Amino acid sequence: MKTKFLTAAVALAMTATASVAAPMYIDTKQASLDIAPFTGIGDAGSLTGIFTEFGFNQLLATSVYDLTDATVLGAFYDTNIASELTGLGVPTSGTAMDGTTPRALVNPTAGQVNIDTLSPTAPGAGTDAEGFTQTWGLNIFYHFDGVLTASGPVYTGGTWEMIMTDPLGLVAGGSRTVMQGKLTGSSLQAANLDLFLEVTSAEAGFLMIQDKNGNWASAGAGTEFALDTNVNPPIPTPDLLLVVGTNAIRQTTLDGSIATKVPEPASLALLGIGLTGLLAVRRRKA
């Protein structure tokens, strides 16, 4: 009976992996992002306040479905990279696959490729306002591959990068890549889509993440993120698709968030209790 109870306790401890969004902050290296001289807001520094999620609104997403087999099911990819869209023949317009709905495809504007806000969105009056309340230039570009099944999209791989720009043109040197990575998988529940991302390289000291022990460390190779958004409907209907060459293309705008997660202390404590019990039983047997 004791062995069964202990086994159940250890199993519960091992599966209690609930996690919370990790605290983060950014060192933009660009004090001008506070635009304090223009608005009187902010601290004229380069650090953001602490946040738990990147937020994006109206991010332009283009999905390209291979029509060579006469169906949208099968291979597809998502992109917001201007050169790839141009290669597809975008911008363009015409009539959707339903034969009646007018459709136009466009290249994304600057406001459709950027991280709009940091969440929570209240950094505190007069302090660390970069990225919370002013226009700033943290852009994300991606190419994600996948397979469209009868249940919806399954993402299988791809790449992404974050680029820091200076939207006000106040810093010499222009934009720079601060993080690059790959897509490792996806999960679709109803219309809720989670994409799992992993960092392959990052600018040292740009994004700082707090670990489970309260220590701050720079994001780098191996850091994982979860991108949470909605895709509705998961399988595109003919009125949403414009045929361009051998592809059917859908464009939509997405809202969502990006977070990295750390284990909750409660789950670690529960695991410790289970392991302590296991050691006690072994001592009795000895």
N, C-alpha and C positions, 0 to 999 in steps of 0.2 A: 504493500500500500504506500509506504514512504517513497519507494522507487518511482511508482507511478506519479505520485504528487510532484516529486522533484523533476521528473521528465516533463510534466506539464508546465511547471514553473519556468524551466529553461527554454522550452519551446515558446512560451509566451514572451519571455525576455528577448529571444532572438527575433521574433516577428514584430516586436513593438518598435518599429523603426520610423514612427511618425516624425516628421521634421518640420521645421519652421524656416521661413526665409531668413537668410543670413544678413546681418547688418553690413552695409558697404559705404564707402565714400570714395570720391574721385579727386585726384590732384590734376586739374586740367592743364597746369603749367602756363595758363593764360589768364592773368589777372583781369584782362579787359572783358572777360565774359560776365563780370559783375556789372559792367557799365555803370558803376557808381557815379562817375563824373557827370553822367547824363541824367540819371534818375534820382540820385541820392539814396538809392537802395543798395544794400550789400556791404561787404567788408573790404572790397578792392583786393581780395586775396585770390588764391587759385584753388582752394579746397572747397568742395561742396560740404553741406551738412550730411549727416548720416541718413541713409535711406535703405529700403529693403527691396525695392523693385524699380526697374526701368519701365516707364510707361510709354506706349505709342498709340497715336490716334490717326485714323485715316491713312495708314500705311498702304501704299498702292501695291497690290499683289497681282502678278500676271502668271496664269497657269497655262501651260502649253501641252496639249494632248495630241499624241500621234494618231493620225487618221488613216495611215497606210493600210490598216486592216479593216477600215470602214466602221470603227467603233472608237469611242473615247476611252473605253476600258483598256487597261494595259499601261504601257510606259507613258509618263508625263514628267514635266519639271516645272518648278516655280522659279521666277527670277525677277529682280528689279534692276538689273544691270543694263544701263542705257545701250551699250554696244551690242548686247545680245538682242535687245528689243529692236534695235535698228536692223540687225541682220535678219530678223523675222519679217521686216517690212512695216514696222510700227514707227510713226503713227499711221493709222489707216482707218477707214470706216466702210460700212456696208450694211447688209441685211443679215440678221442672225440666222442660224440653222433652221429656225421655225418658219422662215420664209416671210415674216412680217415685221419683226422687231428690229428697228434700226440700232446698230451697234457701232461704237467708235472706240478705237484703241489708242492710247496716248503714252508718251514717256512720262515718268514721274517728275513732279516738281520738287523743289528743295524741301518743301514741307511734307512731302509724301515718302521720304526716305529717312526721316530723322526720329530720334528718341525725343518725344515732346516734353516729358516731365520725369521727375524722380518722385517716388512715393515712399513714405507720406510726403505730402506737398507743402508742409509748413515748416521751413527750416528755422524759423525764429526771426523776429524783427531785427534788421540791421546786421545779421551774421550769416555767413556762408550761404549766399543765395544763388550761386552759380547752378544753372540747370533746374532750379525750382520755379523761379518766377520770371526769368527773362528769356529772350530768344537766345539760343545757343546752338552749336553746330555739331552734335554727336550723331553721325549718320551711320546707318547699317545697310550693307549691300550683301546679297546672297544669291546662290544658285543651289536649289535643293532638288534632288531626283526622287522619284517615287513610282509607285504602281497604283493605278486606280482600280479598285476591286468593286464588286457589287455592293459592298458595305461602305465604301468610301475610300479616301486616300490612305496609303501606307507609305511613309517616307523611308527611303533606304540609304541615303547618303547625300553628300554635297558639301559646300563650303560657304563661309560667311566671313565678313570683316567689319570692324568698327573703325570709322575714320573721324578724327577730331578736326573740325574746321573752325575758322574765325569768321562768323557771319558778318561782323562789322568791319572786317578788314583792318583791324588795329594792330595785328601782330605780324611781323615779317616772317616769311617762310611758308605761309599757306597752310595747307592741311597735312596731316600725318596719320598713318595707320597706327592705331593704338592696341588693336587686338585682332587676331585671326583665329579661325577654328573650323571645325567640321560638324556635320550633323550625324548623330549616332542612332537615331530612331524616332518613333512617334507613337502617340496613343490617341485614339479617337473614341469619344463617348458622346453619342448623339451628335450635336453640332460643335461640341467643345473639342478643340484640337490642341494637344500638347506636343511640342517638338523638343527633342533633347539635344543639346549642343555641348560641345567640348572645346576648350581653348587649346590651340596648338602653339601659339606664340603670343606674347603680349609685351607692351612697353612696361619696363620695371617701374613700379611705384605709381602707375596711372590709376588702376582700380585696386583699392584695398578692401579686403574681406576679413570679417571677424570669425575666428574659428570657435569651436565648441568650448574652448578654455578661456575665451575672451581676449585672445591675442590677435593682433592685426598682421596680415600677411598680404603681399602683393599677388594679385591674380596672375597665373602663369599656366604653362602647359599642364593639362590635366584638370584644370578648373572646369566644373560642369554647371550648365544653366538649363533651366526649363522655360521655354517660351509658350505662354498660354494665350490662346486666341480662339475665335469662333470661325468656322467655315460653314456657310449656310446658303444653299443646300450642299451637303458633302459631295454629292454627285451632280455635276452641272446639268441643267436642263437646256434644251435646244435654244430657248430664247436668250440665254446668257452667252452663247458661243458664236464667235465669228470665224468662219473658215478663211485661213490665209495659207495658200499653197497646200501642203499636205498636213497642215495642223489645224486643230480647232483651238481657239484661244479665248480664255475668259479673263477679264479684269474685274477686280473688286477691291474695296478698301477694308482694312482690318483694324480693329482696336484690340489691345491686349497688354501683356506685361511680360517681363523677363526677370527671373530671379534665380539665385543660387541658394542651395539649402544646406543646413547643418542639422545633425541629430539633436532632438530635444534632450535636455539633461535628464528628464524623467525616464526616458527609455534606457539611457545609459545606467541609471541607478537600478532599474529593474533587472537589467542584465547582470549587474554586479551582485544583486541579491541571489539570483539563480546560480551563479558560479560559486558563490560562498557556500550555498547549500550543497552543491555537488562535492566540493572539497570536504565538507563535514562528513558526508556519507562515506567517502573514500577513507577518511581517518578511522571511522567506526569499523569498516570492513578490515582495515589493517590491524 
